[in-house]
């Protein structure tokens, strides 16, 4: 089973498949088809680099998406550190 991350974006769950490109670099891919011209467009590819930098594949900036993703990663880290 592949690793996935699900976030809330525009009041709906959005799931990305997560793969490792190289050590410390993760690729997130959204696989559902969608029309580019809708206001609810979701970037298809995100890259998270070693120092916590998130790169979005599209030319537009998606601060709400990046914030939701960052929050979910922080929640995951807190929940797993407290469970250890």
Secondary structure as a PSIPRED ss2 file (coil, helix, strand):
# PSIPRED VFORMAT (PSIPRED V4.0)

   1 X C   1.000  0.000  0.000
   2 X C   1.000  0.000  0.000
   3 X E   0.000  0.000  1.000
   4 X E   0.000  0.000  1.000
   5 X E   0.000  0.000  1.000
   6 X E   0.000  0.000  1.000
   7 X E   0.000  0.000  1.000
   8 X E   0.000  0.000  1.000
   9 X E   0.000  0.000  1.000
  10 X C   1.000  0.000  0.000
  11 X C   1.000  0.000  0.000
  12 X E   0.000  0.000  1.000
  13 X E   0.000  0.000  1.000
  14 X E   0.000  0.000  1.000
  15 X E   0.000  0.000  1.000
  16 X E   0.000  0.000  1.000
  17 X E   0.000  0.000  1.000
  18 X E   0.000  0.000  1.000
  19 X E   0.000  0.000  1.000
  20 X E   0.000  0.000  1.000
  21 X E   0.000  0.000  1.000
  22 X E   0.000  0.000  1.000
  23 X C   1.000  0.000  0.000
  24 X C   1.000  0.000  0.000
  25 X E   0.000  0.000  1.000
  26 X E   0.000  0.000  1.000
  27 X E   0.000  0.000  1.000
  28 X E   0.000  0.000  1.000
  29 X E   0.000  0.000  1.000
  30 X C   1.000  0.000  0.000
  31 X C   1.000  0.000  0.000
  32 X C   1.000  0.000  0.000
  33 X C   1.000  0.000  0.000
  34 X C   1.000  0.000  0.000
  35 X C   1.000  0.000  0.000
  36 X C   1.000  0.000  0.000
  37 X C   1.000  0.000  0.000
  38 X C   1.000  0.000  0.000
  39 X C   1.000  0.000  0.000
  40 X C   1.000  0.000  0.000
  41 X C   1.000  0.000  0.000
  42 X C   1.000  0.000  0.000
  43 X C   1.000  0.000  0.000
  44 X C   1.000  0.000  0.000
  45 X E   0.000  0.000  1.000
  46 X E   0.000  0.000  1.000
  47 X E   0.000  0.000  1.000
  48 X E   0.000  0.000  1.000
  49 X C   1.000  0.000  0.000
  50 X C   1.000  0.000  0.000
  51 X C   1.000  0.000  0.000
  52 X C   1.000  0.000  0.000
  53 X C   1.000  0.000  0.000
  54 X E   0.000  0.000  1.000
  55 X E   0.000  0.000  1.000
  56 X E   0.000  0.000  1.000
  57 X C   1.000  0.000  0.000
  58 X C   1.000  0.000  0.000
  59 X C   1.000  0.000  0.000
  60 X C   1.000  0.000  0.000
  61 X C   1.000  0.000  0.000
  62 X C   1.000  0.000  0.000
  63 X H   0.000  1.000  0.000
  64 X H   0.000  1.000  0.000
  65 X H   0.000  1.000  0.000
  66 X H   0.000  1.000  0.000
  67 X H   0.000  1.000  0.000
  68 X H   0.000  1.000  0.000
  69 X H   0.000  1.000  0.000
  70 X H   0.000  1.000  0.000
  71 X H   0.000  1.000  0.000
  72 X H   0.000  1.000  0.000
  73 X H   0.000  1.000  0.000
  74 X H   0.000  1.000  0.000
  75 X H   0.000  1.000  0.000
  76 X H   0.000  1.000  0.000
  77 X H   0.000  1.000  0.000
  78 X H   0.000  1.000  0.000
  79 X H   0.000  1.000  0.000
  80 X H   0.000  1.000  0.000
  81 X H   0.000  1.000  0.000
  82 X H   0.000  1.000  0.000
  83 X H   0.000  1.000  0.000
  84 X C   1.000  0.000  0.000
